[in-house]
Amino acid sequence: MPFYTLAPAVSLGQMARETEAALQALLGFIEVPLVVSGHSAGRHLAARMACADIAVPIKCVVPISPLRDLTPIAQTQMKQNLGLSVEDVRQQSPALLPKRSEVEAHIWVGGAERVRLFMVS
């Protein structure tokens, strides 16, 4: 399980770069295709790993209740909590970025999640 620095200490972009670097480091130790999953901050990072700007060879991402588009979050108090800028929303929203066709995505949403999470997942 990779470690990454949490917002607001770093930007979401930095969190994605740290995750990508951790996964890249794993490649020297494992011989199986990578499957990336996560919840909370990890849900966003799992979804980001399927985007075209990520170079790590991944077979599948399984984000749990992901925030595909950060636009609604940027209109709430969480904008300050996460240190989100308009640029961050554009560059870090998986729904707004090109995907890698070779990466499968299996989206899971918890049954007890808020209705809003069902809408943005």
N, C-alpha and C positions, 0 to 999 in steps of 0.2 A: 504494500500500500504506500504510494508516494506521499511525501510531505510537501506541502506548498504553503506559502505565506498567505494569510487571509486579509481581505479588504477590511478596513480602509488603510491598513499599513502599506499595501501595494495595490496597484490597479488590477482590474480583471484581466487585462492583457498580460501583465506580469505573471499572474496566477496561471494563465494558459501556457506561457513560455516555460514556467517552472515545471508544470505537469508534462509538457512535451519533452523537456530535458530528462525528467525522471524516467519516462517511458523509453526514451532513446537509450538511456543507461541500462535498462533491463535487457535490451536486445543482446547484450554481450553474455547474458547468463541463461537465457531461455531459448528454446528452439520451437516453441509453439506459437501460433498466431495470437496476437494480443486481443483480448476482449476487455473493454474499459467500461466500468459502471460507476455510478456515484449518486449520492443524495445530498441534499443541502448544497453547499458550495460545489461539491463534487458532481452534482447533477448537471450543472452548467458546464463544468470542465469536461465531463464525459461527452456531452453533445458537441462541444467545441473541437474535440479531437477528431470528429468526422469531417471537419471543414477543410477545404482545399489548401489553405495556407499552412497546414500541419503536415510535417514530412514523415512522421513515424508510421511504419506499416502496421495498420490495425485491421483486424477482420470485422469487428463488430463493436458498436457502442450501445450501452444499455443505461441511458439516463433515467432516473426514477423521479417522476414529477418535474421534468426540466422546464426551465424558463427559456423557450426558444427565441423569444423576442423581448429584449429588455426595455422596449419603449414604454409599456405600462408601468414598469418598476421605476423608470426615470420620472414618472409623474407622481411619485409618492415620497414619503419621508425616507424610504430606503435609498433614494438617490444620494442623499448626504451620507448615510451610513456606509454606502459602498463607494463613495467618491466618484459617482458616474458623471461623465460629461456626455454631450451630444455625440462627440467623436467615439467614445467608448461604446455607446449604444450601437452605432453603425458598424464598428469594427469587431464587436464581441457578441453580437446577437447571431446565434447559429441560423436562425430563420432568414437572416438578411445576407448571409454569406454563401458562396458556392460550396457545394458538397463534393466529396470524393465518391465517385460512383462505385468503387470497389469496396466501400465500407458499408456493411449492413447496419441498420438502426432498428432497435427494438425498444419502443418507448413504453415505460410502465408508469402508471399513475395510481397512487395509493387510494383505496376506497374511502378513507377518512380525510382526504385532502380537501382544502377549501375549493368551492365551486370554481373560483377564479383560476386555480391551477389546472383544472380540467380544460378550461378554455384556452390557456396559453401553452399547454403541453403538446 
